[in-house]
Amino acid sequence: MVKEINKLGKKYFVCEECNFVYKDRKIAKKCEDYCKKHHSCNIEITKHSIKI
């Protein structure tokens, strides 16, 4: 389950498998599903991650 966090009044979503942070819940869910299935990250998904 993607974790939602609030920082500086904005919502962010965290993949609970790899802890990458995203602005969009849909992409975070896609990342988490991929990580669970393959036990690794997909660069096409993680390129959308952000640093907060």
C-alpha positions as a Python dict, from the first residue, in 0.01 Angstrom:
ca = {
    (1, 'M'): (0, 0, 0),
    (2, 'V'): (141, 336, -103),
    (3, 'K'): (206, 563, 193),
    (4, 'E'): (83, 922, 177),
    (5, 'I'): (289, 1194, 346),
    (6, 'N'): (237, 1567, 384),
    (7, 'K'): (531, 1801, 372),
    (8, 'L'): (516, 2178, 356),
    (9, 'G'): (142, 2158, 287),
    (10, 'K'): (179, 1928, -15),
    (11, 'K'): (89, 1560, -55),
    (12, 'Y'): (349, 1309, -165),
    (13, 'F'): (330, 935, -211),
    (14, 'V'): (595, 682, -110),
    (15, 'C'): (658, 337, -252),
    (16, 'E'): (686, 126, 62),
    (17, 'E'): (915, -123, -113),
    (18, 'C'): (1197, 110, -223),
    (19, 'N'): (1098, 436, -44),
    (20, 'F'): (1105, 647, -360),
    (21, 'V'): (878, 951, -338),
    (22, 'Y'): (633, 1066, -606),
    (23, 'K'): (390, 1353, -658),
    (24, 'D'): (135, 1119, -817),
    (25, 'R'): (-29, 829, -632),
    (26, 'K'): (-77, 635, -957),
    (27, 'I'): (295, 632, -1036),
    (28, 'A'): (384, 542, -677),
    (29, 'K'): (143, 248, -695),
    (30, 'K'): (294, 139, -1027),
    (31, 'C'): (642, 155, -869),
    (32, 'E'): (533, -45, -566),
    (33, 'D'): (366, -314, -779),
    (34, 'Y'): (677, -346, -996),
    (35, 'C'): (911, -359, -694),
    (36, 'K'): (705, -632, -526),
    (37, 'K'): (687, -844, -838),
    (38, 'H'): (1049, -812, -958),
    (39, 'H'): (1237, -727, -635),
    (40, 'S'): (1400, -438, -817),
    (41, 'C'): (1316, -94, -955),
    (42, 'N'): (1223, 6, -1309),
    (43, 'I'): (1411, 312, -1438),
    (44, 'E'): (1113, 416, -1653),
    (45, 'I'): (906, 447, -1334),
    (46, 'T'): (1171, 580, -1096),
    (47, 'K'): (1266, 864, -1331),
    (48, 'H'): (945, 1030, -1204),
    (49, 'S'): (1058, 1016, -840),
    (50, 'I'): (1138, 1334, -652),
    (51, 'K'): (1360, 1433, -364),
    (52, 'I'): (1194, 1604, -71),
}
